[in-house]
Amino acid sequence: MSDCIFCKIARGEIPSKKVYEDDELFAFHDIHPVAPVHFMLIPKLHVASLLEADDSHIALLGRMLVTAPKLARQQGLDNGFRTVINTGKGGGQEVFHLHIHIIGGGLIPSMMRRN
């Protein structure tokens, strides 16, 4: 998709603070980090969201999930990290190109309220 901001970042048309790149994946630091380490891992193939993923994406999705912890460790997140995939407008997705947020390096609040 030619007008997708994440496609443009992956193609090098928009500058980013690159974390990683290979033939299928690109990772870069979030411009609005919520923790000391906050980067995103995207496929170079344009997939709008997890809602659009199908059986043809199984290998790509698996590669993303295996690559995420490797990159997290390289960024110093040896004690753990959070992964977030916002899916669709109702799931809080703002950029409609599948991406995994990898977040850590500080006090990460709980996702659930506890009584």
N, C-alpha and C positions, 0 to 999 in steps of 0.2 A: 504494500500500500504506500504510494509515493508521498502522501501528505501526513503520514503517521510520525509523530515526533520521535518515538522510540526507534522506528525504522531508520529515520534520518540520523539518529545518534549512532546506531549500529553501523551505518554506512560511512560514518565519519563526516557527515555534512553539518552536524551540530557538535560543537566541542563538548567533551565530558571528561571526568576524571576516571579513566578506565582502570578497572580492577583485573579484568580477564577478557580474553577473546580467543576463540577458535573458529573452526568452519561453521559451526551451528549456533554457538552461544556467545553472548556479550554481557559483561557485567560492568557496572559503573556506580559510583557513589551518588546517593540521592542529594539533590540540591537543597532539600529541606529536611535534614536528618533529625530524627527523634531520639537518637542515642549517639554515643561517641563513634560507634561503627554502624553505618546504615548504607547498604548498597543494594542494588537490584540486579537480578539475573534474568535476562530475557533471551528468548530464541530469536535468531535472525529471521526465521520464517515468521511472517505476520500471521499470528493467531490472535483474534480480538480479545478473547477471554477464555477461561476454563470452560465456560458454557459451550464454546465452539470446538473444543478438543474432541477428537474421536479416535477410533482404533488406529488410524493412520499416524497418530501422534504418540503412540505408546513409547516407542524408543526415545523420542525427544524428551518427553516428560520424565522418563526414568533418568535420562542423562542429566537433566536439570537438577533432579533431587539428589543424585550422587555427586554432582559438582558443587552444590551449595555448601555442604560441610567442609569440603576441601578448601574452598575460597574463604569460608569463615575462619578456619584455622590459620590460613595465611594472613588474615587480618587481625590475628591475635585473640580470637574468640575460642580459646581452648576450654573454657569453663561452661560453654553453652551459648545459645543464641535463640532468637525467635525467627521463625519464617512465617510470612503472611502473604496470602494470595487473595486479594480483593477480587471478587468475581461479579461482574455486572453492576449496573447502576445501583441496584438494591443492596449490593454487597460493598458499596463504597469505592468501586473502581472509578478512577478519574481519567486515566490514560487507557484507551482501549487497544492495548497490545499486552498479551499475557506477560506477567512479570511476577517474580518472587522477591519480596523484600526480605533481606537478611539483616537482622537488627540485634545489637548487643553491645557489650562493653560498659555497661552502666546498670543502674537500678532500673529494671524493666518491670513496670507495674503488672500485677496479675490481670489476666483476661477476664476473670470471673470475680464477682463480689462474693465475699464469704461472710456469713453471719457470725 
